[in-house]
Amino acid sequence: MSMTVNAVVTEEDGTFVVSNPDTGVTSQGETLELALANLKEALGLYLEEAGTHQPNFSQHAYLTTITL
């Protein structure tokens, strides 16, 4: 089964951190490609464990910044 999900990417001390806001699943990697691959694997495991209780993935995500 193929699905498209949202991923939020940040960089912290030279490491890429990626997370899916719908599930809270987060992973990391030394490159963006590796971080995304790790997130894909982690989400696969999450969904496998979730079984019939699949999360409701949002169709669209918006990311913005604010100044404090």
Beta strands, then each sheet from edge to edge (+ up, - down):
strand 1: 8-12
strand 2: 15-19
strand 3: 26-29
sheet 1: 1+ 2- 3+
end
